[in-house]
């Protein structure tokens, strides 16, 4: 059961990790982002795409994505450790997992995935306006603090979710003693 919870955690823990499925080692490897069709079947106007790339450059999108991924990984380590059975192996497994995970999660792939999304929601004029904004003092400040704001917000939300989850489980078990008893019996059988 902990393995299933671990797999669910890794697949659903954060939007930045995206959605995915776990495959066996005998399954063929999933296609890389470059091999997948973009979310939008329509071709992006080259001038608009160039403007989006310029916006990403001004925003420091690449660096911000790297910081968010790194911060998210650090914030997720304690939760992952709680999900694994105790043992001396934990630190090494978690470290090797995040090393492998981050080696597969390429910022270029994330940038490529973002371009059709920006194309979908922003007009060329919107992108040009954002470029202008991010060159102002307040725009530059937004860019400098946004990665940390996202990391801290995500950490706070994760802690809040854990606490609400714990409280909800305690309330459900208190309201349904038959389920609580069945859970205790199942735990006793497992040990």
Biotite code that builds the C-alpha atoms (Angstrom):
import biotite.structure as struc

atoms = struc.array([
    struc.Atom([0.000, 0.000, 0.000], chain_id="A", res_id=1, res_name="UNK", atom_name="CA", element="C"),
    struc.Atom([2.862, 2.372, 0.769], chain_id="A", res_id=2, res_name="UNK", atom_name="CA", element="C"),
    struc.Atom([4.265, 1.693, -2.675], chain_id="A", res_id=3, res_name="UNK", atom_name="CA", element="C"),
    struc.Atom([0.943, 2.681, -4.232], chain_id="A", res_id=4, res_name="UNK", atom_name="CA", element="C"),
    struc.Atom([0.866, 5.824, -2.080], chain_id="A", res_id=5, res_name="UNK", atom_name="CA", element="C"),
    struc.Atom([4.444, 6.600, -3.111], chain_id="A", res_id=6, res_name="UNK", atom_name="CA", element="C"),
    struc.Atom([3.616, 6.171, -6.795], chain_id="A", res_id=7, res_name="UNK", atom_name="CA", element="C"),
    struc.Atom([0.532, 8.362, -6.421], chain_id="A", res_id=8, res_name="UNK", atom_name="CA", element="C"),
    struc.Atom([2.593, 10.966, -4.590], chain_id="A", res_id=9, res_name="UNK", atom_name="CA", element="C"),
    struc.Atom([5.232, 11.069, -7.288], chain_id="A", res_id=10, res_name="UNK", atom_name="CA", element="C"),
    struc.Atom([2.676, 11.311, -10.097], chain_id="A", res_id=11, res_name="UNK", atom_name="CA", element="C"),
    struc.Atom([0.346, 13.836, -8.494], chain_id="A", res_id=12, res_name="UNK", atom_name="CA", element="C"),
    struc.Atom([2.398, 15.770, -5.941], chain_id="A", res_id=13, res_name="UNK", atom_name="CA", element="C"),
    struc.Atom([2.907, 18.913, -7.936], chain_id="A", res_id=14, res_name="UNK", atom_name="CA", element="C"),
    struc.Atom([1.781, 20.609, -11.098], chain_id="A", res_id=15, res_name="UNK", atom_name="CA", element="C"),
    struc.Atom([5.373, 21.149, -12.099], chain_id="A", res_id=16, res_name="UNK", atom_name="CA", element="C"),
    struc.Atom([5.905, 17.418, -12.191], chain_id="A", res_id=17, res_name="UNK", atom_name="CA", element="C"),
    struc.Atom([2.885, 17.071, -14.431], chain_id="A", res_id=18, res_name="UNK", atom_name="CA", element="C"),
    struc.Atom([0.754, 14.002, -14.761], chain_id="A", res_id=19, res_name="UNK", atom_name="CA", element="C"),
    struc.Atom([2.206, 10.673, -15.646], chain_id="A", res_id=20, res_name="UNK", atom_name="CA", element="C"),
    struc.Atom([1.913, 6.977, -15.302], chain_id="A", res_id=21, res_name="UNK", atom_name="CA", element="C"),
    struc.Atom([4.307, 4.469, -13.912], chain_id="A", res_id=22, res_name="UNK", atom_name="CA", element="C"),
    struc.Atom([5.501, 1.863, -16.371], chain_id="A", res_id=23, res_name="UNK", atom_name="CA", element="C"),
    struc.Atom([7.327, -1.384, -15.773], chain_id="A", res_id=24, res_name="UNK", atom_name="CA", element="C"),
    struc.Atom([10.934, -1.703, -16.796], chain_id="A", res_id=25, res_name="UNK", atom_name="CA", element="C"),
    struc.Atom([9.917, -3.940, -19.688], chain_id="A", res_id=26, res_name="UNK", atom_name="CA", element="C"),
    struc.Atom([7.624, -1.310, -21.187], chain_id="A", res_id=27, res_name="UNK", atom_name="CA", element="C"),
    struc.Atom([9.091, 0.886, -23.896], chain_id="A", res_id=28, res_name="UNK", atom_name="CA", element="C"),
    struc.Atom([10.304, 4.238, -22.610], chain_id="A", res_id=29, res_name="UNK", atom_name="CA", element="C"),
    struc.Atom([7.840, 7.108, -22.953], chain_id="A", res_id=30, res_name="UNK", atom_name="CA", element="C"),
    struc.Atom([8.339, 9.530, -25.818], chain_id="A", res_id=31, res_name="UNK", atom_name="CA", element="C"),
    struc.Atom([10.304, 12.633, -25.047], chain_id="A", res_id=32, res_name="UNK", atom_name="CA", element="C"),
    struc.Atom([8.606, 15.996, -25.278], chain_id="A", res_id=33, res_name="UNK", atom_name="CA", element="C"),
    struc.Atom([10.166, 16.660, -28.668], chain_id="A", res_id=34, res_name="UNK", atom_name="CA", element="C"),
    struc.Atom([8.547, 13.470, -30.050], chain_id="A", res_id=35, res_name="UNK", atom_name="CA", element="C"),
    struc.Atom([5.092, 14.306, -28.669], chain_id="A", res_id=36, res_name="UNK", atom_name="CA", element="C"),
    struc.Atom([2.616, 16.424, -30.556], chain_id="A", res_id=37, res_name="UNK", atom_name="CA", element="C"),
    struc.Atom([2.254, 19.911, -29.085], chain_id="A", res_id=38, res_name="UNK", atom_name="CA", element="C"),
    struc.Atom([-0.953, 20.602, -27.109], chain_id="A", res_id=39, res_name="UNK", atom_name="CA", element="C"),
    struc.Atom([-2.173, 22.862, -29.906], chain_id="A", res_id=40, res_name="UNK", atom_name="CA", element="C"),
    struc.Atom([-2.455, 21.306, -33.359], chain_id="A", res_id=41, res_name="UNK", atom_name="CA", element="C"),
    struc.Atom([-2.394, 24.748, -34.991], chain_id="A", res_id=42, res_name="UNK", atom_name="CA", element="C"),
    struc.Atom([0.945, 26.178, -36.026], chain_id="A", res_id=43, res_name="UNK", atom_name="CA", element="C"),
    struc.Atom([2.079, 29.177, -33.983], chain_id="A", res_id=44, res_name="UNK", atom_name="CA", element="C"),
    struc.Atom([2.709, 32.408, -35.847], chain_id="A", res_id=45, res_name="UNK", atom_name="CA", element="C"),
    struc.Atom([6.523, 32.724, -36.095], chain_id="A", res_id=46, res_name="UNK", atom_name="CA", element="C"),
    struc.Atom([6.502, 36.374, -34.952], chain_id="A", res_id=47, res_name="UNK", atom_name="CA", element="C"),
    struc.Atom([4.368, 35.516, -31.944], chain_id="A", res_id=48, res_name="UNK", atom_name="CA", element="C"),
    struc.Atom([6.568, 32.533, -31.110], chain_id="A", res_id=49, res_name="UNK", atom_name="CA", element="C"),
    struc.Atom([9.652, 34.763, -31.309], chain_id="A", res_id=50, res_name="UNK", atom_name="CA", element="C"),
    struc.Atom([7.941, 37.252, -28.980], chain_id="A", res_id=51, res_name="UNK", atom_name="CA", element="C"),
    struc.Atom([7.127, 34.438, -26.529], chain_id="A", res_id=52, res_name="UNK", atom_name="CA", element="C"),
    struc.Atom([10.784, 33.331, -26.592], chain_id="A", res_id=53, res_name="UNK", atom_name="CA", element="C"),
    struc.Atom([11.830, 36.950, -25.945], chain_id="A", res_id=54, res_name="UNK", atom_name="CA", element="C"),
    struc.Atom([9.364, 37.139, -23.049], chain_id="A", res_id=55, res_name="UNK", atom_name="CA", element="C"),
    struc.Atom([10.773, 33.921, -21.607], chain_id="A", res_id=56, res_name="UNK", atom_name="CA", element="C"),
    struc.Atom([14.292, 35.335, -21.922], chain_id="A", res_id=57, res_name="UNK", atom_name="CA", element="C"),
    struc.Atom([13.321, 38.582, -20.150], chain_id="A", res_id=58, res_name="UNK", atom_name="CA", element="C"),
    struc.Atom([11.396, 36.675, -17.498], chain_id="A", res_id=59, res_name="UNK", atom_name="CA", element="C"),
    struc.Atom([14.335, 34.364, -16.879], chain_id="A", res_id=60, res_name="UNK", atom_name="CA", element="C"),
    struc.Atom([11.949, 31.469, -17.407], chain_id="A", res_id=61, res_name="UNK", atom_name="CA", element="C"),
    struc.Atom([14.700, 28.880, -17.683], chain_id="A", res_id=62, res_name="UNK", atom_name="CA", element="C"),
    struc.Atom([16.355, 29.909, -14.410], chain_id="A", res_id=63, res_name="UNK", atom_name="CA", element="C"),
    struc.Atom([12.989, 30.236, -12.637], chain_id="A", res_id=64, res_name="UNK", atom_name="CA", element="C"),
    struc.Atom([11.968, 26.733, -13.740], chain_id="A", res_id=65, res_name="UNK", atom_name="CA", element="C"),
    struc.Atom([15.278, 25.343, -12.486], chain_id="A", res_id=66, res_name="UNK", atom_name="CA", element="C"),
    struc.Atom([14.781, 27.091, -9.116], chain_id="A", res_id=67, res_name="UNK", atom_name="CA", element="C"),
    struc.Atom([11.190, 25.922, -8.753], chain_id="A", res_id=68, res_name="UNK", atom_name="CA", element="C"),
    struc.Atom([12.126, 22.321, -9.605], chain_id="A", res_id=69, res_name="UNK", atom_name="CA", element="C"),
    struc.Atom([15.018, 22.371, -7.151], chain_id="A", res_id=70, res_name="UNK", atom_name="CA", element="C"),
    struc.Atom([12.979, 23.998, -4.376], chain_id="A", res_id=71, res_name="UNK", atom_name="CA", element="C"),
    struc.Atom([10.055, 21.699, -4.972], chain_id="A", res_id=72, res_name="UNK", atom_name="CA", element="C"),
    struc.Atom([12.316, 18.674, -4.720], chain_id="A", res_id=73, res_name="UNK", atom_name="CA", element="C"),
    struc.Atom([13.774, 19.888, -1.431], chain_id="A", res_id=74, res_name="UNK", atom_name="CA", element="C"),
    struc.Atom([10.301, 20.547, -0.043], chain_id="A", res_id=75, res_name="UNK", atom_name="CA", element="C"),
    struc.Atom([9.041, 17.134, -1.144], chain_id="A", res_id=76, res_name="UNK", atom_name="CA", element="C"),
    struc.Atom([11.883, 15.143, 0.448], chain_id="A", res_id=77, res_name="UNK", atom_name="CA", element="C"),
    struc.Atom([10.410, 15.119, 3.996], chain_id="A", res_id=78, res_name="UNK", atom_name="CA", element="C"),
    struc.Atom([7.005, 14.006, 2.705], chain_id="A", res_id=79, res_name="UNK", atom_name="CA", element="C"),
    struc.Atom([8.589, 11.257, 0.643], chain_id="A", res_id=80, res_name="UNK", atom_name="CA", element="C"),
    struc.Atom([10.617, 10.145, 3.671], chain_id="A", res_id=81, res_name="UNK", atom_name="CA", element="C"),
    struc.Atom([7.406, 9.847, 5.726], chain_id="A", res_id=82, res_name="UNK", atom_name="CA", element="C"),
    struc.Atom([5.870, 7.626, 3.049], chain_id="A", res_id=83, res_name="UNK", atom_name="CA", element="C"),
    struc.Atom([8.751, 5.144, 2.982], chain_id="A", res_id=84, res_name="UNK", atom_name="CA", element="C"),
    struc.Atom([9.275, 2.478, 5.627], chain_id="A", res_id=85, res_name="UNK", atom_name="CA", element="C"),
    struc.Atom([11.948, 3.563, 8.136], chain_id="A", res_id=86, res_name="UNK", atom_name="CA", element="C"),
    struc.Atom([15.522, 2.508, 7.493], chain_id="A", res_id=87, res_name="UNK", atom_name="CA", element="C"),
    struc.Atom([19.065, 3.604, 6.806], chain_id="A", res_id=88, res_name="UNK", atom_name="CA", element="C"),
    struc.Atom([18.419, 3.310, 3.056], chain_id="A", res_id=89, res_name="UNK", atom_name="CA", element="C"),
    struc.Atom([15.967, 6.248, 2.962], chain_id="A", res_id=90, res_name="UNK", atom_name="CA", element="C"),
    struc.Atom([18.372, 9.142, 2.544], chain_id="A", res_id=91, res_name="UNK", atom_name="CA", element="C"),
    struc.Atom([20.285, 7.429, -0.259], chain_id="A", res_id=92, res_name="UNK", atom_name="CA", element="C"),
    struc.Atom([17.107, 6.282, -2.061], chain_id="A", res_id=93, res_name="UNK", atom_name="CA", element="C"),
    struc.Atom([15.524, 9.730, -1.895], chain_id="A", res_id=94, res_name="UNK", atom_name="CA", element="C"),
    struc.Atom([18.721, 11.424, -3.037], chain_id="A", res_id=95, res_name="UNK", atom_name="CA", element="C"),
    struc.Atom([19.184, 9.012, -5.949], chain_id="A", res_id=96, res_name="UNK", atom_name="CA", element="C"),
    struc.Atom([15.500, 9.303, -6.888], chain_id="A", res_id=97, res_name="UNK", atom_name="CA", element="C"),
    struc.Atom([15.596, 13.097, -7.125], chain_id="A", res_id=98, res_name="UNK", atom_name="CA", element="C"),
    struc.Atom([18.929, 12.976, -8.965], chain_id="A", res_id=99, res_name="UNK", atom_name="CA", element="C"),
    struc.Atom([17.410, 10.607, -11.551], chain_id="A", res_id=100, res_name="UNK", atom_name="CA", element="C"),
    struc.Atom([14.119, 12.523, -11.694], chain_id="A", res_id=101, res_name="UNK", atom_name="CA", element="C"),
    struc.Atom([15.827, 15.872, -12.257], chain_id="A", res_id=102, res_name="UNK", atom_name="CA", element="C"),
    struc.Atom([18.092, 14.373, -14.928], chain_id="A", res_id=103, res_name="UNK", atom_name="CA", element="C"),
    struc.Atom([14.966, 13.363, -16.874], chain_id="A", res_id=104, res_name="UNK", atom_name="CA", element="C"),
    struc.Atom([13.002, 16.565, -16.280], chain_id="A", res_id=105, res_name="UNK", atom_name="CA", element="C"),
    struc.Atom([14.537, 18.895, -18.862], chain_id="A", res_id=106, res_name="UNK", atom_name="CA", element="C"),
    struc.Atom([13.912, 22.630, -18.661], chain_id="A", res_id=107, res_name="UNK", atom_name="CA", element="C"),
    struc.Atom([13.991, 22.828, -22.487], chain_id="A", res_id=108, res_name="UNK", atom_name="CA", element="C"),
    struc.Atom([11.081, 20.374, -22.575], chain_id="A", res_id=109, res_name="UNK", atom_name="CA", element="C"),
    struc.Atom([9.125, 22.451, -20.051], chain_id="A", res_id=110, res_name="UNK", atom_name="CA", element="C"),
    struc.Atom([9.787, 25.611, -22.074], chain_id="A", res_id=111, res_name="UNK", atom_name="CA", element="C"),
    struc.Atom([8.631, 23.867, -25.255], chain_id="A", res_id=112, res_name="UNK", atom_name="CA", element="C"),
    struc.Atom([5.448, 22.777, -23.470], chain_id="A", res_id=113, res_name="UNK", atom_name="CA", element="C"),
    struc.Atom([4.810, 26.343, -22.300], chain_id="A", res_id=114, res_name="UNK", atom_name="CA", element="C"),
    struc.Atom([4.958, 28.011, -25.719], chain_id="A", res_id=115, res_name="UNK", atom_name="CA", element="C"),
    struc.Atom([1.633, 26.607, -27.029], chain_id="A", res_id=116, res_name="UNK", atom_name="CA", element="C"),
    struc.Atom([0.014, 27.454, -23.683], chain_id="A", res_id=117, res_name="UNK", atom_name="CA", element="C"),
    struc.Atom([1.144, 31.077, -23.935], chain_id="A", res_id=118, res_name="UNK", atom_name="CA", element="C"),
    struc.Atom([-0.010, 31.079, -27.560], chain_id="A", res_id=119, res_name="UNK", atom_name="CA", element="C"),
    struc.Atom([-3.433, 29.864, -26.478], chain_id="A", res_id=120, res_name="UNK", atom_name="CA", element="C"),
    struc.Atom([-4.014, 32.416, -23.713], chain_id="A", res_id=121, res_name="UNK", atom_name="CA", element="C"),
    struc.Atom([-2.080, 35.493, -24.841], chain_id="A", res_id=122, res_name="UNK", atom_name="CA", element="C"),
    struc.Atom([-2.321, 37.499, -28.031], chain_id="A", res_id=123, res_name="UNK", atom_name="CA", element="C"),
    struc.Atom([0.806, 38.898, -29.663], chain_id="A", res_id=124, res_name="UNK", atom_name="CA", element="C"),
    struc.Atom([-0.167, 42.284, -28.172], chain_id="A", res_id=125, res_name="UNK", atom_name="CA", element="C"),
    struc.Atom([-0.467, 40.706, -24.714], chain_id="A", res_id=126, res_name="UNK", atom_name="CA", element="C"),
    struc.Atom([3.008, 39.188, -25.037], chain_id="A", res_id=127, res_name="UNK", atom_name="CA", element="C"),
    struc.Atom([4.434, 42.538, -26.190], chain_id="A", res_id=128, res_name="UNK", atom_name="CA", element="C"),
    struc.Atom([2.751, 44.216, -23.187], chain_id="A", res_id=129, res_name="UNK", atom_name="CA", element="C"),
    struc.Atom([4.246, 41.662, -20.819], chain_id="A", res_id=130, res_name="UNK", atom_name="CA", element="C"),
    struc.Atom([7.678, 42.243, -22.332], chain_id="A", res_id=131, res_name="UNK", atom_name="CA", element="C"),
    struc.Atom([7.287, 45.967, -21.645], chain_id="A", res_id=132, res_name="UNK", atom_name="CA", element="C"),
    struc.Atom([6.022, 45.356, -18.106], chain_id="A", res_id=133, res_name="UNK", atom_name="CA", element="C"),
    struc.Atom([8.885, 43.048, -17.157], chain_id="A", res_id=134, res_name="UNK", atom_name="CA", element="C"),
    struc.Atom([11.368, 45.721, -18.211], chain_id="A", res_id=135, res_name="UNK", atom_name="CA", element="C"),
    struc.Atom([9.941, 48.158, -15.601], chain_id="A", res_id=136, res_name="UNK", atom_name="CA", element="C"),
    struc.Atom([11.249, 48.269, -11.990], chain_id="A", res_id=137, res_name="UNK", atom_name="CA", element="C"),
    struc.Atom([8.147, 46.554, -10.551], chain_id="A", res_id=138, res_name="UNK", atom_name="CA", element="C"),
    struc.Atom([8.237, 43.975, -13.357], chain_id="A", res_id=139, res_name="UNK", atom_name="CA", element="C"),
    struc.Atom([11.877, 43.227, -12.558], chain_id="A", res_id=140, res_name="UNK", atom_name="CA", element="C"),
    struc.Atom([10.996, 42.849, -8.858], chain_id="A", res_id=141, res_name="UNK", atom_name="CA", element="C"),
    struc.Atom([8.193, 40.411, -9.707], chain_id="A", res_id=142, res_name="UNK", atom_name="CA", element="C"),
    struc.Atom([10.666, 38.344, -11.699], chain_id="A", res_id=143, res_name="UNK", atom_name="CA", element="C"),
    struc.Atom([13.262, 38.344, -8.936], chain_id="A", res_id=144, res_name="UNK", atom_name="CA", element="C"),
    struc.Atom([10.948, 37.152, -6.157], chain_id="A", res_id=145, res_name="UNK", atom_name="CA", element="C"),
    struc.Atom([8.371, 35.037, -7.982], chain_id="A", res_id=146, res_name="UNK", atom_name="CA", element="C"),
    struc.Atom([10.271, 31.713, -7.841], chain_id="A", res_id=147, res_name="UNK", atom_name="CA", element="C"),
    struc.Atom([10.637, 31.961, -4.060], chain_id="A", res_id=148, res_name="UNK", atom_name="CA", element="C"),
    struc.Atom([7.006, 33.087, -3.723], chain_id="A", res_id=149, res_name="UNK", atom_name="CA", element="C"),
    struc.Atom([5.906, 29.986, -5.649], chain_id="A", res_id=150, res_name="UNK", atom_name="CA", element="C"),
    struc.Atom([8.100, 27.655, -3.600], chain_id="A", res_id=151, res_name="UNK", atom_name="CA", element="C"),
    struc.Atom([6.943, 29.109, -0.275], chain_id="A", res_id=152, res_name="UNK", atom_name="CA", element="C"),
    struc.Atom([3.300, 29.091, -1.379], chain_id="A", res_id=153, res_name="UNK", atom_name="CA", element="C"),
    struc.Atom([3.582, 25.483, -2.486], chain_id="A", res_id=154, res_name="UNK", atom_name="CA", element="C"),
    struc.Atom([5.217, 24.469, 0.806], chain_id="A", res_id=155, res_name="UNK", atom_name="CA", element="C"),
    struc.Atom([2.521, 26.214, 2.834], chain_id="A", res_id=156, res_name="UNK", atom_name="CA", element="C"),
    struc.Atom([-0.228, 24.625, 0.752], chain_id="A", res_id=157, res_name="UNK", atom_name="CA", element="C"),
    struc.Atom([1.368, 21.191, 1.129], chain_id="A", res_id=158, res_name="UNK", atom_name="CA", element="C"),
    struc.Atom([1.547, 21.546, 4.921], chain_id="A", res_id=159, res_name="UNK", atom_name="CA", element="C"),
    struc.Atom([-2.027, 22.793, 5.052], chain_id="A", res_id=160, res_name="UNK", atom_name="CA", element="C"),
    struc.Atom([-3.167, 19.859, 2.900], chain_id="A", res_id=161, res_name="UNK", atom_name="CA", element="C"),
    struc.Atom([-1.359, 17.382, 5.159], chain_id="A", res_id=162, res_name="UNK", atom_name="CA", element="C"),
    struc.Atom([-3.006, 18.856, 8.266], chain_id="A", res_id=163, res_name="UNK", atom_name="CA", element="C"),
    struc.Atom([-6.479, 18.968, 6.694], chain_id="A", res_id=164, res_name="UNK", atom_name="CA", element="C"),
    struc.Atom([-5.983, 15.388, 5.510], chain_id="A", res_id=165, res_name="UNK", atom_name="CA", element="C"),
    struc.Atom([-4.984, 14.250, 9.004], chain_id="A", res_id=166, res_name="UNK", atom_name="CA", element="C"),
    struc.Atom([-7.938, 16.060, 10.597], chain_id="A", res_id=167, res_name="UNK", atom_name="CA", element="C"),
    struc.Atom([-10.371, 14.713, 8.001], chain_id="A", res_id=168, res_name="UNK", atom_name="CA", element="C"),
    struc.Atom([-9.196, 11.141, 8.534], chain_id="A", res_id=169, res_name="UNK", atom_name="CA", element="C"),
    struc.Atom([-9.506, 11.475, 12.323], chain_id="A", res_id=170, res_name="UNK", atom_name="CA", element="C"),
    struc.Atom([-13.038, 12.895, 11.972], chain_id="A", res_id=171, res_name="UNK", atom_name="CA", element="C"),
    struc.Atom([-14.162, 10.166, 9.552], chain_id="A", res_id=172, res_name="UNK", atom_name="CA", element="C"),
    struc.Atom([-12.816, 7.454, 11.863], chain_id="A", res_id=173, res_name="UNK", atom_name="CA", element="C"),
    struc.Atom([-14.454, 9.104, 14.903], chain_id="A", res_id=174, res_name="UNK", atom_name="CA", element="C"),
    struc.Atom([-17.779, 9.311, 13.036], chain_id="A", res_id=175, res_name="UNK", atom_name="CA", element="C"),
    struc.Atom([-17.547, 5.695, 11.806], chain_id="A", res_id=176, res_name="UNK", atom_name="CA", element="C"),
    struc.Atom([-16.231, 3.439, 14.617], chain_id="A", res_id=177, res_name="UNK", atom_name="CA", element="C"),
    struc.Atom([-16.878, 0.348, 12.472], chain_id="A", res_id=178, res_name="UNK", atom_name="CA", element="C"),
    struc.Atom([-14.422, 1.608, 9.850], chain_id="A", res_id=179, res_name="UNK", atom_name="CA", element="C"),
    struc.Atom([-11.907, 2.573, 12.542], chain_id="A", res_id=180, res_name="UNK", atom_name="CA", element="C"),
    struc.Atom([-12.137, -0.956, 13.996], chain_id="A", res_id=181, res_name="UNK", atom_name="CA", element="C"),
    struc.Atom([-11.695, -2.506, 10.532], chain_id="A", res_id=182, res_name="UNK", atom_name="CA", element="C"),
    struc.Atom([-8.639, -0.311, 9.943], chain_id="A", res_id=183, res_name="UNK", atom_name="CA", element="C"),
    struc.Atom([-7.103, -1.335, 13.266], chain_id="A", res_id=184, res_name="UNK", atom_name="CA", element="C"),
    struc.Atom([-7.755, -5.017, 12.528], chain_id="A", res_id=185, res_name="UNK", atom_name="CA", element="C"),
    struc.Atom([-6.206, -4.688, 9.069], chain_id="A", res_id=186, res_name="UNK", atom_name="CA", element="C"),
    struc.Atom([-3.145, -3.034, 10.607], chain_id="A", res_id=187, res_name="UNK", atom_name="CA", element="C"),
    struc.Atom([-2.834, -5.789, 13.195], chain_id="A", res_id=188, res_name="UNK", atom_name="CA", element="C"),
    struc.Atom([-3.003, -8.472, 10.481], chain_id="A", res_id=189, res_name="UNK", atom_name="CA", element="C"),
    struc.Atom([-0.298, -6.700, 8.480], chain_id="A", res_id=190, res_name="UNK", atom_name="CA", element="C"),
    struc.Atom([2.129, -6.764, 11.421], chain_id="A", res_id=191, res_name="UNK", atom_name="CA", element="C"),
])
